Amino acid sequence: FVQAQINDIQNDKKKNSAVLERTNRMRKWIRLLQKEGRVISPFEIGWKDLEDAETKGRWWIVGGVWTGQQEKLVTSRKEFLNTKDKATKIRGSVGDVISSATPKLLNLAQKQRMNTDVRRAIFCILLDSNDYIDAFEKLVSLNLNDRQERDIVHVIIRCCGSSRKYNPYFAHLSQRVCEYHHRFKFTYQLAYWDVFKQFDEMKESKIINLASLLAHLIANF
């Protein structure tokens, strides 16, 4: 399609400098794609999307209304309420988490400079949960206020960066936390500004871990 457009422009007798400049840019872009072995994927609009366009909207148009997004929000809301119910049943305070943690885990929290009870509790939950869903439900059950909730992001980033190898567990937990409330997205943005300032002093493994975590969040939001 792009090549055909170039040919049409080239065969047009009414050329001007703007058209020539646009043509050269497109040529360079195509050569770059061919050189790097990239493939231009077709725009994936299904037949079902076209049939339902009048009722559900046209998602492929910028700014278009799409009821599918509303359905997704309803589903997320139901998941949110289910999580709150489960968290209510779990119901553990910061003190309960710390008192039930093993001495080894508390010692590790101290080494990682978890200098408040809230951060120590979050750290113990992250390292002592069965999976990211279990960790998320336990974090919700702490009933932290807005200021304390910021520590969840900071502890996740610290644990992810300290891992010997990148662990997707922290990425999936971060995604679930951001889905839970949009304010966590802003907290991650602020936290990563601090991370960027320290890049020159970081080990390569830590940079890879945190970059992978950020890439996961960008890809899913």
C-alpha positions in Angstrom: 0.0 0.0 0.0 2.8 2.4 0.9 4.8 1.6 -2.2 1.7 2.0 -4.4 1.2 5.5 -2.9 4.8 6.4 -3.6 4.3 5.3 -7.3 1.1 7.4 -7.6 2.9 10.4 -6.2 5.9 9.9 -8.6 3.7 9.6 -11.6 1.8 12.7 -10.8 2.8 15.6 -13.1 2.0 18.2 -10.5 4.9 17.6 -8.2 6.0 20.1 -5.6 8.8 20.2 -3.0 6.5 19.1 -0.2 5.4 16.0 -2.0 8.9 15.1 -3.0 10.1 15.5 0.6 7.2 13.3 1.8 8.1 10.7 -0.8 11.8 10.6 0.3 10.8 10.2 3.9 8.5 7.2 3.0 11.3 5.6 0.9 13.8 5.9 3.8 11.2 4.5 6.2 10.6 1.5 3.9 14.3 0.8 3.5 14.8 1.0 7.2 12.0 -1.6 7.8 13.4 -3.9 5.1 16.9 -3.5 6.5 15.9 -4.4 10.1 13.6 -7.2 8.9 10.5 -5.7 10.3 7.0 -6.6 9.1 4.2 -4.2 8.7 1.2 -5.9 10.3 -2.2 -5.4 8.7 -4.8 -3.5 10.7 -6.8 -6.3 12.4 -10.4 -5.3 12.1 -12.6 -8.4 12.2 -15.8 -9.0 10.3 -17.7 -9.1 13.7 -16.3 -5.6 14.4 -17.8 -4.3 11.2 -21.2 -6.0 11.8 -21.4 -4.5 15.3 -20.1 -1.1 14.4 -23.6 0.6 14.6 -24.3 -0.8 18.1 -20.9 -1.1 19.7 -19.0 1.7 17.9 -15.9 1.9 15.8 -12.9 1.2 18.0 -10.4 1.7 15.1 -11.3 5.4 14.8 -9.4 7.7 17.0 -11.8 9.2 19.6 -14.6 6.8 18.6 -16.9 5.4 21.2 -16.7 1.7 21.9 -19.0 -0.1 24.3 -16.5 -2.9 24.6 -14.4 -0.7 26.8 -17.5 -0.1 29.1 -18.0 -3.9 29.4 -14.3 -4.2 30.4 -14.8 -1.5 33.1 -17.8 -3.4 34.5 -15.8 -6.6 34.6 -13.0 -4.8 36.4 -15.4 -3.3 38.9 -16.8 -6.8 39.7 -13.3 -8.1 40.2 -12.5 -5.2 42.4 -15.6 -6.0 44.6 -14.7 -9.7 44.8 -11.2 -8.7 45.9 -12.5 -6.5 48.6 -14.7 -9.3 49.9 -11.8 -11.7 50.0 -9.6 -9.1 51.7 -12.2 -8.5 54.4 -12.1 -12.2 55.2 -8.3 -12.3 55.4 -8.2 -9.1 57.4 -4.7 -8.7 58.7 -3.2 -5.6 60.3 0.4 -4.4 59.9 1.2 -5.6 63.4 -0.3 -9.1 62.7 1.8 -9.5 59.6 5.0 -8.6 61.4 4.3 -10.7 64.4 3.6 -13.8 62.2 6.7 -13.3 60.1 9.8 -15.5 60.6 13.0 -14.0 62.1 14.8 -14.8 58.8 12.3 -12.7 56.9 12.4 -9.8 59.3 16.2 -9.9 59.2 16.1 -9.8 55.4 13.7 -6.8 55.6 16.2 -5.0 57.8 19.0 -5.7 55.3 16.8 -4.2 52.5 16.3 -1.0 54.7 12.6 -1.5 55.4 12.7 1.1 58.1 9.0 1.4 59.0 6.5 -1.2 60.2 4.4 -0.6 57.1 7.3 -1.3 54.7 8.3 -4.3 56.7 4.8 -5.7 56.6 4.6 -5.1 52.8 8.0 -6.7 52.3 7.0 -9.8 54.3 3.8 -10.1 52.3 5.7 -9.9 49.0 8.2 -12.6 49.9 5.8 -14.9 51.8 2.8 -15.1 49.4 1.9 -18.0 47.1 1.5 -15.8 44.0 0.8 -12.2 43.0 -2.9 -12.6 43.5 -2.4 -13.9 47.0 0.0 -11.0 47.7 -2.4 -8.4 46.3 -5.3 -9.6 48.5 -3.1 -9.5 51.6 -1.9 -6.0 50.7 -5.5 -4.8 50.3 -6.4 -6.4 53.7 -3.9 -4.1 55.4 -6.3 -1.2 54.9 -3.5 1.4 54.4 -4.3 5.0 54.0 -3.3 6.9 50.8 0.1 7.9 52.1 1.0 4.4 53.3 -0.2 2.9 50.1 2.7 4.6 48.3 5.1 2.3 50.2 3.6 -0.6 48.3 5.1 0.7 45.1 8.4 1.6 46.6 8.9 -1.8 48.2 7.9 -3.6 45.0 10.5 -1.6 43.0 13.2 -2.2 45.6 12.5 -6.0 45.7 12.4 -6.2 41.9 15.7 -4.3 41.5 17.4 -6.4 44.2 16.5 -9.7 42.6 19.4 -11.6 41.0 17.3 -12.1 37.8 14.2 -10.4 36.6 11.1 -11.9 38.3 7.8 -11.4 36.4 6.0 -11.8 39.8 6.7 -8.2 40.6 5.4 -7.0 37.2 2.1 -8.9 37.4 1.6 -7.6 41.0 2.4 -4.1 39.9 -0.2 -4.4 37.1 -2.8 -5.7 39.5 -2.1 -2.9 41.9 -2.5 -0.3 39.1 -5.7 -1.9 38.0 -7.0 -1.7 41.5 -6.8 2.2 41.6 -5.4 4.7 39.1 -3.5 6.6 41.8 -0.9 3.8 41.8 0.0 4.6 38.2 0.9 8.1 39.3 3.0 6.7 42.2 4.9 4.5 39.8 5.6 7.5 37.6 7.1 9.4 40.5 9.0 6.4 41.7 10.6 5.9 38.3 11.7 9.5 38.1 13.8 8.8 41.2 15.0 5.6 39.5 16.1 7.4 36.4 18.2 9.8 38.5 20.1 6.9 40.0 20.8 5.0 36.8 24.5 5.9 36.6 25.0 4.3 40.1 23.0 1.1 39.5 24.3 -2.3 38.7 23.5 -3.8 35.3 21.2 -6.4 36.8 19.2 -3.8 38.6 18.8 -1.7 35.5 17.6 -4.7 33.5 15.1 -5.7 36.2 13.6 -2.3 36.6 13.5 -1.7 32.8 11.7 -5.0 32.3 9.2 -4.0 35.0 8.6 -0.6 33.4 8.2 -2.2 29.9 5.5 -4.5 31.3 3.6 -1.6 32.7 3.8 0.4 29.6 2.7 -2.5 27.5 -0.4 -3.1 29.6 -1.6 0.5 30.2 
